[in-house]
Amino acid sequence: MERLITFIAVLFILLLFGFLTWYFVHKARHKERILMIEKGIYTEKDKQILKFPWLKLGIVILGLGLGLLLIGLLAKNGLLNGPGSIPIGILSIAGAVSLIIANYIERK
């Protein structure tokens, strides 16, 4: 029961921080846009909607998933008997490699 309450509390806190982050970023962009309009430097190009980098996010999630798969396979075969930092290292390397690949693909 304690684990469920802890999970719900952590989930609530994460959602709260996510909402607050979105709110303050949205508020800052709105103020910036209003100031640009008042100064007359707001152009049609600035009205374009910013696109979320779905490709980069997908590549990073795929890389982390492959890292988790590798950790699972190593643990199942008994090859992951070392310290607990090895899975964290594998995930870090998989995430870093996927970010590098995503950045390379996005530049093209």
Secondary structure, 3 states (H helix, E strand, C coil): CHHHHHHHHHHHHHHHHHHHHHHHHHHHHHHHHHHHHHHCCCCCHHHCCCCCCHHHHHHHHHHHHHHHHHHHHHHHCCCCCCCCHHHHHHHHHHHHHHHHHHHHHHHC
